[in-house]
C-alpha cells in the first residue's frame, strides 16, 4: 500500500484503505477500482490523496498508531460532546465527559504500547469532518510528543484529555467567521481569538477534569517568544502541556485542507515547525516532535538527488528526514534498499521531491 496525492490519481488504481466521508458513510471501500468519476469526487471533497494497492507497493504495510475502531469511537464521542456544548445542553455534555475520559485512557494506552513507532500515516478526511478529527489528531500528536519528552502515564492522560478539548471554545464563536474562505478582518480575528478563554471558562465551570487539562484550551495559542494570545505568555510561563499542544495544533492544521487554504504535505509542515524553533515553539518540544513524526510517510514515492526513484518502506525514530527506501526501476520495486541515515554510500544523497509513479 502506498499514498498517492489526489492530483496524481489515475483510473484503474485500486483503493488500499477505506476512504471515509464521515462516521455515517464510507465513500469508497478498500479494493474498489478508481474511475474518472470517483477521482473527481475525491477531489471535490478535498481529500489530499488516498492509499492504493499495486504491485509497486506490495509488502508495504501502513499501520496507524491507534486502532481504527478506537479512533472512530473517540471521534464520534467528541462530535456528540461538541454538539451538546454548542446547543447549550450542559447536562448532556457533562455526561459525555466520563465516557470520553475512558476512551482517552485507552488511546494513551495504545500509543504508549506503540511508543517506539513513528507516526507515519496521513490522515484522510473530508472538509466537513475537520473539527472532530482535528481534536483527536491534536490529542494523538500531543501524546506522542509527551512520550518522547518522557512524561509518565498520569501526565499523558492529562495532556491527551486537554489536547482533545483544546478547541471546544470554538463552539461559541461565529461559524461564518470561523469558516470564512478569505482573510479575516482585524475585528474578526479578535473574535476568533476569544475561543481560548471561552473554552477554558466553560470547562472550568462544568467539566470534572484536571486543571492541568483545562488550561491547554487557554494556552494552546501562546507562543514561546511571547507573541501569542490570549495573555502574551513566553517561555516557561506557558505550561508544558500548552507548549506541546501548540506544536500539535499547528502541525495538524497545516496538513488539513481549510476553506481559506490548501493543506501542506507533512514534509512542508514539519519544515514550518522547525523554522519556529525557539521563536513560536519551545525548542525541546520541536526536538521531541521531529523525532516521532515522519515527513515522508511509509509508501511515499520520492526522487533522490542521485536521480533514483524510490518508495519509503520504513521510518525510524530520530531519522525521519532520512528514511529507509526501496529503489524503483521501470515502475517496479527492486531488491535494492537504501538506509539514507546509515548507509555510508548515501550520506551525500538527499530527497529532492515527492513524485508520482
C-alpha positions as CSV (number, residue, x, y, z in Angstrom):
1,X,0.0,0.0,0.0
2,X,1.2,3.5,-0.8
3,X,0.0,7.1,-0.6
4,X,-0.8,8.9,-3.8
5,X,-1.7,12.6,-4.0
6,X,-5.1,13.3,-5.4
7,X,-3.8,15.1,-8.5
8,X,-1.7,12.0,-9.3
9,X,-4.6,9.5,-9.2
10,X,-5.4,7.5,-12.3
11,X,-8.3,5.4,-13.4
12,X,-7.6,1.7,-12.8
13,X,-5.8,2.2,-9.5
14,X,-7.1,0.1,-6.5
15,X,-8.1,1.8,-3.2
16,X,-5.9,0.3,-0.4
17,X,-7.7,1.7,2.6
18,X,-11.4,2.7,3.2
19,X,-12.0,6.3,2.4
20,X,-14.5,7.6,5.0
21,X,-16.7,10.6,4.3
22,X,-17.9,10.7,7.9
23,X,-18.8,8.5,10.7
24,X,-22.1,7.8,8.8
25,X,-20.7,6.8,5.4
26,X,-17.7,5.2,3.8
27,X,-17.2,6.9,0.4
28,X,-15.0,4.2,-1.2
29,X,-14.1,0.8,0.3
30,X,-10.8,-0.9,0.1
31,X,-10.5,-2.9,-3.2
32,X,-12.6,-0.6,-5.3
33,X,-11.1,0.3,-8.7
34,X,-11.0,4.0,-9.4
35,X,-12.6,5.6,-12.4
36,X,-12.7,9.2,-13.6
37,X,-15.9,10.0,-11.7
38,X,-14.6,8.6,-8.4
39,X,-11.4,10.6,-8.7
40,X,-13.3,13.8,-9.4
41,X,-15.5,13.1,-6.3
42,X,-12.3,12.6,-4.2
43,X,-11.0,16.0,-5.5
44,X,-14.3,17.8,-4.9
45,X,-14.5,16.6,-1.3
46,X,-11.0,17.9,-0.6
47,X,-9.1,14.7,0.1
48,X,-5.3,15.3,-0.1
49,X,-4.8,11.8,-1.5
50,X,-5.6,8.1,-1.0
51,X,-3.8,4.9,-0.3
52,X,-3.7,2.5,-3.2
53,X,-2.6,-1.2,-3.6
54,X,-0.5,-2.1,-6.5
55,X,2.5,-4.4,-7.3
56,X,4.9,-1.5,-6.7
57,X,3.9,-1.3,-3.0
58,X,3.4,-5.0,-2.4
59,X,4.5,-5.9,1.1
60,X,4.4,-2.3,2.4
61,X,2.1,-2.2,5.4
62,X,0.9,1.2,6.7
63,X,-0.1,0.8,10.4
64,X,-1.8,3.5,12.4
65,X,-0.6,4.2,15.9
66,X,-4.1,3.6,17.4
67,X,-6.8,1.2,16.2
68,X,-9.4,2.3,13.7
69,X,-12.3,1.3,16.0
70,X,-10.9,3.3,18.9
71,X,-10.3,6.3,16.7
72,X,-13.8,6.3,15.3
73,X,-15.5,5.7,18.7
74,X,-13.5,8.6,20.2
75,X,-14.1,10.9,17.2
76,X,-17.9,10.2,17.4
77,X,-18.0,11.0,21.1
78,X,-16.1,14.2,20.5
79,X,-18.7,15.2,17.9
80,X,-21.5,14.4,20.3
81,X,-19.9,16.4,23.1
82,X,-19.2,19.4,20.9
83,X,-22.7,19.4,19.6
84,X,-24.1,19.4,23.2
85,X,-21.9,22.3,24.1
86,X,-22.9,24.3,21.0
87,X,-26.6,23.7,21.8
88,X,-26.1,24.5,25.5
89,X,-27.2,21.0,26.6
90,X,-24.9,21.2,29.6
91,X,-26.2,18.0,31.3
92,X,-25.5,16.0,28.2
93,X,-22.0,17.5,27.8
94,X,-21.2,16.7,31.5
95,X,-22.3,13.1,31.0
96,X,-20.2,12.7,27.9
97,X,-17.0,13.7,29.7
98,X,-16.9,10.4,31.7
99,X,-17.1,8.2,28.6
100,X,-14.5,10.4,26.8
101,X,-12.1,10.1,29.7
102,X,-12.3,6.3,29.5
103,X,-11.7,6.4,25.7
104,X,-8.8,8.7,26.1
105,X,-7.1,6.4,28.6
106,X,-7.4,3.7,26.0
107,X,-5.9,6.0,23.4
108,X,-3.0,6.8,25.6
109,X,-2.5,3.1,26.4
110,X,-2.4,2.1,22.7
111,X,0.0,4.9,21.9
112,X,2.2,4.1,24.9
113,X,2.2,0.4,23.8
114,X,3.4,1.6,20.3
115,X,5.7,4.3,21.7
116,X,8.6,3.2,19.5
117,X,6.6,3.5,16.3
118,X,6.9,6.7,14.2
119,X,3.7,8.5,13.3
120,X,3.9,8.0,9.5
121,X,0.3,7.7,8.3
122,X,-1.5,10.5,6.5
123,X,-5.0,11.2,8.0
124,X,-7.6,11.0,5.2
125,X,-10.6,13.2,5.8
126,X,-13.1,15.5,4.0
127,X,-13.6,19.2,4.7
128,X,-16.7,18.8,6.9
129,X,-15.0,16.4,9.4
130,X,-12.2,18.9,10.3
131,X,-13.2,19.9,13.8
132,X,-13.6,16.5,15.3
133,X,-10.7,14.8,13.5
134,X,-8.5,17.8,14.3
135,X,-9.3,17.5,18.0
136,X,-8.4,13.8,18.1
137,X,-5.3,14.3,16.0
138,X,-4.0,17.0,18.3
139,X,-4.6,14.7,21.2
140,X,-2.7,11.9,19.5
141,X,0.2,14.1,18.4
142,X,0.4,15.7,21.8
143,X,0.6,12.3,23.5
144,X,3.3,11.2,21.0
145,X,5.3,14.3,21.9
146,X,4.7,13.8,25.6
147,X,6.1,10.2,25.4
148,X,9.2,11.5,23.5
149,X,9.7,14.0,26.4
150,X,9.4,11.3,29.0
151,X,6.1,12.1,30.6
152,X,4.6,9.5,32.9
153,X,1.2,7.9,32.3
154,X,-0.7,10.2,34.6
155,X,0.7,13.2,32.8
156,X,0.0,11.7,29.4
157,X,-3.7,11.2,30.4
158,X,-4.0,14.8,31.5
159,X,-2.2,16.0,28.3
160,X,-4.3,13.9,26.0
161,X,-7.6,14.9,27.6
162,X,-6.8,18.6,27.5
163,X,-5.5,18.4,23.9
164,X,-8.7,16.7,22.8
165,X,-10.7,19.6,24.1
166,X,-8.4,22.4,23.2
167,X,-10.7,23.9,20.6
168,X,-14.0,23.4,22.5
169,X,-14.3,27.2,22.8
170,X,-14.9,27.4,19.0
171,X,-18.4,26.2,19.7
172,X,-19.1,29.7,21.0
173,X,-17.7,31.7,18.1
174,X,-19.5,32.8,14.9
175,X,-19.3,29.9,12.4
176,X,-19.4,32.3,9.4
177,X,-16.2,33.9,10.7
178,X,-14.7,30.6,11.7
179,X,-15.2,29.1,8.2
180,X,-14.6,32.3,6.2
181,X,-12.8,31.5,3.0
182,X,-10.9,34.8,2.7
183,X,-8.6,36.8,5.0
184,X,-10.1,37.8,8.4
185,X,-10.5,41.4,9.2
186,X,-8.8,42.6,12.5
187,X,-12.2,42.6,14.2
188,X,-13.0,39.1,13.0
189,X,-9.6,37.8,14.2
190,X,-10.2,39.3,17.6
191,X,-13.5,37.5,17.7
192,X,-11.8,34.1,16.8
193,X,-9.2,34.7,19.5
194,X,-11.8,34.6,22.2
195,X,-12.2,30.8,21.8
196,X,-9.3,30.1,24.0
197,X,-10.7,31.8,27.1
198,X,-14.3,30.8,26.3
199,X,-13.3,27.1,26.2
200,X,-11.3,27.3,29.4
201,X,-14.1,29.1,31.2
202,X,-16.7,26.5,30.1
203,X,-14.6,23.6,31.2
204,X,-13.7,25.3,34.5
205,X,-17.4,25.7,35.2
206,X,-18.7,22.3,34.1
207,X,-16.2,19.6,33.5
208,X,-14.7,17.2,36.1
209,X,-11.2,17.0,34.6
210,X,-7.9,18.2,36.0
211,X,-7.0,21.9,36.0
212,X,-3.8,20.9,34.0
213,X,-6.1,19.6,31.2
214,X,-8.3,22.6,31.2
215,X,-5.5,25.1,30.9
216,X,-4.5,23.7,27.5
217,X,-7.5,25.3,26.0
218,X,-6.4,28.7,27.4
219,X,-2.7,28.4,26.4
220,X,-2.5,26.4,23.1
221,X,-2.1,29.7,21.1
222,X,0.5,31.2,23.3
223,X,3.9,31.4,21.6
224,X,7.3,30.7,23.1
225,X,8.5,34.2,22.2
226,X,5.5,35.9,23.9
227,X,3.7,36.9,20.7
228,X,0.7,34.6,21.1
229,X,-2.7,35.0,22.8
230,X,-4.7,35.5,25.0
231,X,-2.1,36.6,27.6
232,X,1.1,37.0,25.7
233,X,2.9,34.5,27.9
234,X,6.5,33.5,27.0
235,X,8.9,30.6,27.6
236,X,8.1,28.5,30.7
237,X,5.4,31.0,31.7
238,X,3.4,28.7,29.4
239,X,2.6,25.4,30.9
240,X,4.4,22.5,29.3
241,X,1.1,20.9,28.1
242,X,0.3,24.2,26.4
243,X,3.7,24.3,24.6
244,X,3.2,20.7,23.4
245,X,-0.4,21.3,22.2
246,X,0.7,24.4,20.3
247,X,3.0,22.4,18.1
248,X,0.5,19.6,17.6
249,X,-2.3,22.1,16.8
250,X,-0.2,24.0,14.2
251,X,1.1,20.8,12.5
252,X,-2.4,19.2,12.2
253,X,-3.9,22.5,11.0
254,X,-1.2,22.9,8.3
255,X,-1.7,19.3,7.0
256,X,-5.5,19.8,6.7
257,X,-7.5,21.5,3.9
258,X,-9.3,24.6,5.2
259,X,-11.8,26.9,3.4
260,X,-9.0,29.6,3.2
261,X,-6.1,27.5,2.1
262,X,-4.9,24.1,0.8
263,X,-3.2,21.6,3.0
264,X,0.6,21.2,3.2
265,X,2.4,17.9,2.8
266,X,3.8,16.5,6.1
267,X,7.4,17.3,4.9
268,X,6.5,21.0,4.3
269,X,4.6,21.3,7.6
270,X,7.5,19.8,9.6
271,X,9.8,22.3,7.9
272,X,7.5,25.1,9.1
273,X,7.5,23.7,12.7
274,X,11.3,23.5,12.6
275,X,11.5,27.1,11.3
276,X,9.7,28.2,14.5
277,X,12.3,26.5,16.7
278,X,12.9,28.8,19.7
279,X,10.6,31.6,18.4
280,X,7.0,30.3,18.0
281,X,7.7,26.9,19.6
282,X,9.6,25.5,22.5
283,X,12.8,24.0,21.2
284,X,12.5,20.9,23.4
285,X,9.0,20.3,22.1
286,X,10.2,20.7,18.5
287,X,13.0,18.3,19.0
288,X,10.6,15.7,20.5
289,X,8.2,16.2,17.7
290,X,10.7,15.8,14.9
291,X,11.9,12.5,16.4
292,X,8.5,11.0,16.3
293,X,6.6,12.4,13.2
294,X,7.7,11.2,9.7
295,X,7.9,13.9,7.0
296,X,7.7,11.1,4.4
297,X,5.1,8.5,5.4
298,X,5.6,4.9,4.5
299,X,4.5,4.3,0.9
300,X,5.5,7.8,-0.3
301,X,7.4,7.8,-3.6
302,X,10.4,10.1,-3.8
303,X,13.1,11.3,-6.1
304,X,16.7,11.4,-4.7
305,X,19.4,13.8,-5.7
306,X,21.1,10.8,-7.4
307,X,18.2,10.8,-9.8
308,X,16.8,7.5,-8.5
309,X,13.1,7.0,-7.8
310,X,12.3,5.1,-4.6
311,X,9.5,4.3,-2.2
312,X,9.6,4.7,1.6
313,X,9.5,1.4,3.3
314,X,10.4,2.3,6.9
315,X,10.8,5.3,9.2
316,X,12.9,5.2,12.3
317,X,12.7,7.4,15.4
318,X,15.0,10.4,15.2
319,X,15.8,10.0,11.5
320,X,12.6,10.9,9.8
321,X,14.3,13.1,7.2
322,X,16.4,10.1,6.2
323,X,14.0,7.1,5.8
324,X,14.7,3.6,4.6
325,X,13.7,3.4,0.9
326,X,13.5,0.8,-1.8
327,X,14.7,1.7,-5.3
328,X,12.1,1.6,-8.2
329,X,13.2,0.8,-11.8
330,X,10.8,0.7,-14.8
331,X,7.8,1.2,-12.4
332,X,8.8,-2.0,-10.5
333,X,10.2,-2.4,-7.0
334,X,13.7,-3.7,-6.9
335,X,15.5,-5.6,-4.1
336,X,17.9,-2.6,-3.6
337,X,17.2,-0.9,-0.2
338,X,18.9,2.3,0.9
339,X,19.1,3.4,4.5
340,X,19.5,7.1,4.0
341,X,20.5,7.6,7.6
342,X,23.1,4.9,7.9
343,X,24.4,3.7,4.5
344,X,27.8,5.4,4.1
345,X,27.5,5.5,0.3
346,X,24.2,7.5,0.7
347,X,25.3,10.1,3.2
348,X,25.5,12.8,0.5
349,X,22.2,11.8,-1.2
350,X,19.2,14.0,-0.4
351,X,15.5,13.8,-1.1
352,X,14.6,16.3,-3.8
353,X,10.8,15.8,-4.3
354,X,7.7,13.7,-3.9
355,X,6.8,12.1,-7.2
356,X,4.1,10.1,-8.9
357,X,4.7,6.7,-10.3
